[in-house]
Amino acid sequence: MRKFYTLLAREVRSYFYSPIAYIVLVFFLFVSGADFYFQLSFMNQRPVAYSVQEAFFNSVFFWFAFVLIFPLITMRLFAEEFKLGTIEPLMTAPVRDWQVVLAKFFGALVFYVILWLPTLIYFWVFQAVTHQPAANSTGAYLGTYLMLLLLGMFYLSVGCLASVLTKNQIVAAIICFCVITLHFFSGLISFVLQEVNSSTRQLLGYFSALEQMGALSRGEIDTRPMVLYLSMTVVMLTLTYQAFQSRKWRL
């Protein structure tokens, strides 16, 4: 495991030496900060039935930034290694293939978590200035950030699979973006097609990130999204491992 942790530290450091990582960080903080400001401005104009925290995590600005960050985070993970040829010394290093895959995945996950830490400051500042709670309960915070972690793990695993399939980072980013967008909008089909029956609507709602985020942001903790996204993450990482081994033998 010591070699795995060394490889993981290498992956985490690579983000802080990459200009793309800082571009993603600045972009995300700008969009999330603008989203928080606009939501507060809107809520100051009229009474609303939802909290600041619910408004922030269920807005168009939030989902726009959320969907875009994953292709940018993951597109270089394997594609850059294959393009530059640095994958060959990595493959001959005394580490197992599954350790390489997990190190890259958890390295991306660490950077993803770092992206969200500043958002906690938004709610702290709001409560310090207004002396009003930004959320209806502590469970609302826990549910929201749990959902962000679960979705992030799944989408990062999708990005890992997309990156291991090609040497071109742009192609990897496009594949990742298309899959994530398809998953996200699949949950909106029931809102678009009014003739969908109740059982189909319930099934689509089970896969709807928007509905799940809405429920968890209200503090309604549900184990179904946990099982769903953890299972799908394992499946994607297994496929990434198989694809990595396949490309390894073709080099």
C-alpha positions in Angstrom: 0.0 0.0 0.0 3.0 2.3 0.5 3.6 2.4 -3.3 -0.1 3.1 -3.8 0.0 6.1 -1.5 3.2 7.4 -3.2 1.4 7.1 -6.6 -1.7 8.9 -5.1 0.5 11.7 -3.8 2.0 12.1 -7.3 -1.5 12.4 -8.8 -2.6 15.0 -6.3 0.6 17.1 -6.8 0.1 16.9 -10.6 -3.1 19.0 -10.2 -1.3 21.8 -8.3 1.4 21.9 -11.0 -1.2 22.0 -13.8 -2.5 25.4 -15.2 -5.8 23.7 -16.2 -6.5 22.9 -12.5 -6.2 26.6 -11.6 -8.4 27.6 -14.5 -11.0 25.1 -13.3 -10.7 26.4 -9.8 -11.1 30.1 -10.8 -14.0 29.3 -13.2 -15.8 27.3 -10.6 -15.4 29.8 -7.9 -16.5 32.6 -10.2 -19.7 30.8 -11.3 -20.6 29.5 -7.9 -20.0 33.0 -6.3 -22.2 34.6 -9.0 -24.8 32.0 -8.4 -24.9 32.7 -4.7 -25.1 36.4 -5.3 -27.9 36.2 -7.8 -29.9 33.8 -5.6 -29.6 36.2 -2.6 -30.6 39.1 -4.8 -33.7 37.3 -6.1 -34.7 36.2 -2.6 -34.4 39.8 -1.3 -37.0 41.0 -3.8 -39.8 38.6 -2.7 -40.7 36.1 -0.1 -39.8 32.5 -1.0 -40.6 29.1 0.5 -37.1 27.7 0.2 -33.8 28.3 2.0 -30.7 30.0 0.7 -28.9 26.6 0.7 -31.7 25.0 -1.4 -31.7 27.9 -3.9 -27.9 27.7 -4.3 -27.8 24.0 -5.0 -30.8 23.8 -7.3 -30.1 26.6 -9.8 -29.2 26.6 -13.4 -25.8 28.3 -12.7 -25.0 25.5 -10.2 -25.7 22.7 -12.7 -24.0 24.5 -15.5 -20.7 24.7 -13.6 -21.2 21.3 -12.1 -21.5 19.4 -15.4 -18.5 21.3 -17.0 -15.9 20.7 -14.3 -15.7 16.9 -14.7 -14.4 16.7 -18.3 -11.8 19.4 -17.4 -10.7 17.5 -14.3 -10.4 14.1 -15.9 -9.5 14.6 -19.5 -5.8 14.5 -18.9 -5.7 11.5 -16.4 -4.8 8.8 -18.9 -4.9 10.5 -22.2 -1.9 12.8 -21.4 0.1 9.8 -20.2 -0.5 7.8 -23.4 0.2 10.9 -25.6 3.5 11.8 -23.9 4.6 8.2 -23.5 4.9 8.5 -19.7 2.5 5.7 -19.3 5.2 3.1 -20.2 7.5 3.8 -17.1 4.3 3.9 -15.0 3.3 0.4 -16.3 6.8 -1.0 -15.6 6.8 0.5 -12.1 6.3 -2.0 -9.2 2.6 -1.1 -8.8 -0.5 -3.0 -9.9 -2.8 -1.8 -12.6 -5.7 -1.4 -10.2 -3.5 0.8 -8.0 -2.8 3.0 -11.0 -6.5 3.4 -11.7 -7.5 4.0 -8.1 -4.6 6.5 -7.6 -5.8 8.6 -10.6 -9.4 8.4 -9.5 -8.8 9.4 -5.9 -6.3 12.0 -7.0 -9.1 13.6 -9.0 -11.5 13.1 -6.1 -9.2 15.0 -3.8 -9.1 18.0 -6.2 -12.9 17.8 -6.6 -13.4 18.0 -2.9 -11.0 21.0 -2.6 -13.2 22.8 -5.2 -16.2 22.6 -2.9 -14.6 23.6 0.3 -14.9 27.4 -0.4 -18.7 27.1 -0.8 -18.9 26.4 3.0 -17.6 29.9 3.5 -20.5 31.4 1.6 -23.0 30.0 4.1 -20.8 30.9 7.1 -20.5 34.5 5.9 -24.3 34.7 5.2 -25.1 33.5 8.7 -22.5 35.8 10.3 -23.9 38.9 8.5 -27.6 38.2 8.6 -27.8 36.1 11.8 -30.2 33.9 9.9 -29.8 30.2 9.1 -28.9 29.5 5.5 -30.4 26.0 5.7 -33.5 24.6 7.4 -31.4 22.0 9.3 -28.0 20.5 9.7 -29.3 17.5 7.7 -29.8 19.7 4.7 -26.1 20.5 4.6 -25.1 16.8 5.1 -27.5 15.6 2.5 -26.4 18.2 -0.1 -22.7 17.6 0.3 -23.3 13.8 0.4 -25.1 14.0 -2.9 -22.2 16.1 -4.3 -19.7 13.5 -3.2 -21.7 10.6 -4.7 -22.4 12.3 -8.0 -18.8 13.5 -8.1 -17.5 10.0 -7.6 -19.7 8.6 -10.4 -18.9 11.4 -12.9 -15.2 11.2 -12.1 -15.2 7.5 -12.8 -16.9 8.2 -16.1 -14.2 10.7 -16.9 -11.5 8.1 -16.0 -13.1 5.6 -18.5 -13.3 8.3 -21.2 -9.7 9.3 -20.7 -8.3 5.8 -20.8 -10.0 5.1 -24.2 -8.1 7.8 -26.2 -4.8 9.7 -26.4 -6.7 13.0 -27.3 -7.7 15.0 -24.2 -10.3 16.9 -26.2 -12.0 13.7 -27.3 -11.9 12.4 -23.7 -13.5 15.6 -22.5 -16.3 15.4 -25.2 -17.0 11.7 -24.3 -17.2 12.5 -20.6 -19.4 15.6 -21.2 -21.8 13.7 -23.4 -22.3 10.8 -21.0 -22.7 13.1 -18.0 -25.2 15.3 -19.9 -27.1 12.3 -21.1 -27.4 11.0 -17.5 -28.4 14.4 -16.2 -31.1 15.1 -18.8 -32.5 11.6 -18.6 -34.2 12.6 -15.4 -35.9 15.5 -17.1 -37.7 13.3 -19.6 -40.7 12.9 -17.3 -41.1 16.7 -17.1 -41.0 17.1 -20.9 -43.2 14.2 -21.9 -46.5 14.5 -20.1 -47.9 11.2 -21.4 -45.3 9.2 -19.4 -47.1 6.8 -17.0 -46.5 6.9 -13.2 -44.3 3.8 -13.0 -42.0 5.1 -15.8 -42.0 8.6 -14.2 -40.9 7.0 -10.9 -38.2 5.0 -12.6 -36.8 8.1 -14.3 -37.0 10.0 -11.1 -34.8 7.3 -9.5 -32.0 8.2 -12.0 -32.7 12.0 -11.9 -29.8 13.9 -10.3 -32.0 17.0 -10.1 -34.7 15.3 -8.1 -32.2 13.6 -5.8 -30.4 16.8 -5.2 -33.7 18.6 -4.4 -34.7 15.9 -1.9 -31.3 15.7 -0.2 -30.9 19.5 -0.1 -34.1 19.6 2.1 -32.5 17.1 4.5 -34.4 14.0 3.2 -31.6 11.4 3.5 -32.3 8.5 1.2 -30.1 5.4 0.8 -31.1 4.7 -2.8 -28.9 7.4 -4.4 -26.0 6.0 -2.2 -26.5 2.5 -3.5 -27.0 3.7 -7.1 -24.0 6.0 -7.4 -21.6 3.8 -5.5 -22.5 0.8 -7.6 -22.2 2.8 -10.8 -18.8 4.1 -9.7 -17.5 0.6 -9.1 -18.8 -0.5 -12.5 -17.1 2.5 -14.3 -13.8 1.9 -12.4 -13.9 -1.8 -13.3 -14.4 -0.9 -17.0 -11.5 1.6 -16.7 -9.3 -1.1 -15.2 -10.2 -3.5 -18.1 -9.6 -0.8 -20.7 -6.3 0.1 -19.1 -5.1 -3.5 -19.2 -6.2 -3.9 -22.8 -4.3 -0.8 -23.9 -1.3 -1.9 -21.8 -0.9 -5.1 -23.8 -1.2 -3.3 -27.1 1.7 -0.9 -26.4 
